[in-house]
Amino acid sequence: MFTKTIVPDSASITIDLPANYVGEHVRVIAIIEKDENIFSEERRKNVSQVYSNYPKVDLTKFKFDREEANDFE
């Protein structure tokens, strides 16, 4: 796989491919990438808020029996 990000200055472009691509079937896909900062402070706060709200479980009365956990019969 070969990936290259370019900013064209005209409607026509020329792409230089690696030598091992010559003679092979090559698919060219043009996608407009959004120029946004994915690490912005607002996004970090949003991710932190969304993923830090999880249900709390009270484990104070939980008892673990190792013998029962390892009993496979």
C-alpha positions as protocol buffer text, in pm:
chain_id: "A"
residue {
  index: 1
  type: MET
  ca { x: 0 y: 0 z: 0 }
}
residue {
  index: 2
  type: PHE
  ca { x: 123 y: 344 z: -90 }
}
residue {
  index: 3
  type: THR
  ca { x: -23 y: 659 z: 66 }
}
residue {
  index: 4
  type: LYS
  ca { x: 66 y: 1014 z: -20 }
}
residue {
  index: 5
  type: THR
  ca { x: -109 y: 1334 z: 84 }
}
residue {
  index: 6
  type: ILE
  ca { x: -87 y: 1620 z: -164 }
}
residue {
  index: 7
  type: VAL
  ca { x: -236 y: 1966 z: -208 }
}
residue {
  index: 8
  type: PRO
  ca { x: -293 y: 2007 z: -583 }
}
residue {
  index: 9
  type: ASP
  ca { x: -255 y: 2351 z: -739 }
}
residue {
  index: 10
  type: SER
  ca { x: -448 y: 2258 z: -1055 }
}
residue {
  index: 11
  type: ALA
  ca { x: -715 y: 2011 z: -1170 }
}
residue {
  index: 12
  type: SER
  ca { x: -457 y: 1785 z: -1334 }
}
residue {
  index: 13
  type: ILE
  ca { x: -187 y: 1605 z: -1134 }
}
residue {
  index: 14
  type: THR
  ca { x: 86 y: 1350 z: -1200 }
}
residue {
  index: 15
  type: ILE
  ca { x: 162 y: 1081 z: -944 }
}
residue {
  index: 16
  type: ASP
  ca { x: 503 y: 913 z: -918 }
}
residue {
  index: 17
  type: LEU
  ca { x: 450 y: 554 z: -804 }
}
residue {
  index: 18
  type: PRO
  ca { x: 709 y: 316 z: -658 }
}
residue {
  index: 19
  type: ALA
  ca { x: 886 y: 100 z: -917 }
}
residue {
  index: 20
  type: ASN
  ca { x: 721 y: -223 z: -797 }
}
residue {
  index: 21
  type: TYR
  ca { x: 378 y: -78 z: -889 }
}
residue {
  index: 22
  type: VAL
  ca { x: 467 y: -63 z: -1261 }
}
residue {
  index: 23
  type: GLY
  ca { x: 264 y: -321 z: -1455 }
}
residue {
  index: 24
  type: GLU
  ca { x: 26 y: -386 z: -1164 }
}
residue {
  index: 25
  type: HIS
  ca { x: -341 y: -294 z: -1123 }
}
residue {
  index: 26
  type: VAL
  ca { x: -344 y: 27 z: -919 }
}
residue {
  index: 27
  type: ARG
  ca { x: -652 y: 195 z: -770 }
}
residue {
  index: 28
  type: VAL
  ca { x: -641 y: 568 z: -711 }
}
residue {
  index: 29
  type: ILE
  ca { x: -891 y: 715 z: -465 }
}
residue {
  index: 30
  type: ALA
  ca { x: -916 y: 1091 z: -412 }
}
residue {
  index: 31
  type: ILE
  ca { x: -1051 y: 1202 z: -73 }
}
residue {
  index: 32
  type: ILE
  ca { x: -1063 y: 1553 z: 65 }
}
residue {
  index: 33
  type: GLU
  ca { x: -916 y: 1548 z: 414 }
}
residue {
  index: 34
  type: LYS
  ca { x: -1052 y: 1789 z: 669 }
}
residue {
  index: 35
  type: ASP
  ca { x: -790 y: 2019 z: 807 }
}
residue {
  index: 36
  type: GLU
  ca { x: -888 y: 2011 z: 1171 }
}
residue {
  index: 37
  type: ASN
  ca { x: -694 y: 1960 z: 1487 }
}
residue {
  index: 38
  type: ILE
  ca { x: -809 y: 1623 z: 1624 }
}
residue {
  index: 39
  type: PHE
  ca { x: -620 y: 1691 z: 1948 }
}
residue {
  index: 40
  type: SER
  ca { x: -793 y: 2020 z: 2029 }
}
residue {
  index: 41
  type: GLU
  ca { x: -859 y: 2100 z: 2393 }
}
residue {
  index: 42
  type: GLU
  ca { x: -1236 y: 2096 z: 2338 }
}
residue {
  index: 43
  type: ARG
  ca { x: -1222 y: 1747 z: 2189 }
}
residue {
  index: 44
  type: ARG
  ca { x: -1000 y: 1619 z: 2471 }
}
residue {
  index: 45
  type: LYS
  ca { x: -1246 y: 1746 z: 2730 }
}
residue {
  index: 46
  type: ASN
  ca { x: -1537 y: 1589 z: 2542 }
}
residue {
  index: 47
  type: VAL
  ca { x: -1363 y: 1250 z: 2517 }
}
residue {
  index: 48
  type: SER
  ca { x: -1263 y: 1267 z: 2882 }
}
residue {
  index: 49
  type: GLN
  ca { x: -1618 y: 1348 z: 2987 }
}
residue {
  index: 50
  type: VAL
  ca { x: -1778 y: 1076 z: 2772 }
}
residue {
  index: 51
  type: TYR
  ca { x: -1541 y: 795 z: 2870 }
}
residue {
  index: 52
  type: SER
  ca { x: -1497 y: 875 z: 3240 }
}
residue {
  index: 53
  type: ASN
  ca { x: -1868 y: 841 z: 3320 }
}
residue {
  index: 54
  type: TYR
  ca { x: -1904 y: 472 z: 3389 }
}
residue {
  index: 55
  type: PRO
  ca { x: -2114 y: 297 z: 3651 }
}
residue {
  index: 56
  type: LYS
  ca { x: -1941 y: 253 z: 3984 }
}
residue {
  index: 57
  type: VAL
  ca { x: -1962 y: -89 z: 4151 }
}
residue {
  index: 58
  type: ASP
  ca { x: -1944 y: -134 z: 4526 }
}
residue {
  index: 59
  type: LEU
  ca { x: -1695 y: -417 z: 4587 }
}
residue {
  index: 60
  type: THR
  ca { x: -1667 y: -379 z: 4964 }
}
residue {
  index: 61
  type: LYS
  ca { x: -1867 y: -699 z: 5030 }
}
residue {
  index: 62
  type: PHE
  ca { x: -1719 y: -897 z: 4742 }
}
residue {
  index: 63
  type: LYS
  ca { x: -1539 y: -1216 z: 4844 }
}
residue {
  index: 64
  type: PHE
  ca { x: -1319 y: -1413 z: 4607 }
}
residue {
  index: 65
  type: ASP
  ca { x: -1277 y: -1787 z: 4664 }
}
residue {
  index: 66
  type: ARG
  ca { x: -964 y: -1894 z: 4479 }
}
residue {
  index: 67
  type: GLU
  ca { x: -1040 y: -2266 z: 4527 }
}
residue {
  index: 68
  type: GLU
  ca { x: -1384 y: -2227 z: 4372 }
}
residue {
  index: 69
  type: ALA
  ca { x: -1244 y: -2023 z: 4083 }
}
residue {
  index: 70
  type: ASN
  ca { x: -989 y: -2294 z: 3999 }
}
residue {
  index: 71
  type: ASP
  ca { x: -1230 y: -2587 z: 4039 }
}
residue {
  index: 72
  type: PHE
  ca { x: -1289 y: -2706 z: 3681 }
}
residue {
  index: 73
  type: GLU
  ca { x: -1459 y: -3038 z: 3761 }
}
